[in-house]
Amino acid sequence: MNKIFPSAAEALQGVVADGQLIAVGGFGLCGIPEALIEALKDSGVRNLTCISNNAGVDGFGLGKLLETRQIKKMIASYVGENKEFERQYLAGELALEFTPQGTLAEKLRAGGAGIPAFFTRTGVGTMVAEGKELREFDGETYVMERSLVPDVALVKADVADKSGNLRFNLTARNFNPAAATAGKVCIVEVEKIVEVGEIAPDDVHLPGIYVHRIVLNANPEKRIEKRTITETKGA
C-alpha cells in the first residue's frame, strides 16, 4: 500500500468531513502538523470537535480554524495565548471541555489501547468531576473518565519511512504518538521520508501499522510561541 500523498490537501481528501472528532498532536506550537491544519482549513469542513493539548495562537496552528469558525468545541488542557479563543468562549460561541493534561494524554492512550474508560484521582472534588461517576478504591475516591477515539488524528513527526514507521524529534513527540494510536484514521506530516529499513528498529517511536497516510513538509515554519531576547550588557 502506498501511504505517501503528494500534498496535505490530497492526504485529507475523502477522510475529513463535517462534524468529526479530530485529534491534533503537539504541545503549544511544538510538533504541530502545520501543513495539515492549513489544508483542513482550506477543506472548508465545519462543526469540528478538536482534541489538542491547546488551541494554538491567534493566526497560527488551530487558531486558524478558530478564526474561520470551523471548530465548534475544543477538548483541551490549556487555552491561553489565544485572544480569539477567549472571545468566542466568553461569547458562548465555542464549547470547551477543559481536561487536566495528564488525563487528556491518558484519554488518548487508552482510546488507542481499546480501553473505553478509566479511573483517576485527578479532578476529584472539582468541576472536572461534575456529572461523572465516582468510585472508591482502597479508601480513595476516583472519577471515571471516558477514553477518546477520534475519527481522524493529525500528527507531526520528524522522519517516516515508506511503511509509516515514525521517529519524532525531542519534545515534538508530546501527544503525537497517543493521538496517532487513538485515531481511526491517522495522517502524518513529516520533514523527511526515507526507505524502509533506514530507521533503526530501536529508533522507531511509532510503528507504521498505526499510520494510514503520509505527507512531506520539508520546511515547516516552526513558529516560536514567545520569543525572548536577553540584552547583552554594554552592547
Order of alpha helices (4+ residues) and beta strands (2+ residues): beta-alpha-beta-alpha-beta-alpha-beta-alpha-beta-alpha-beta-beta-beta-beta-beta-alpha-beta-beta
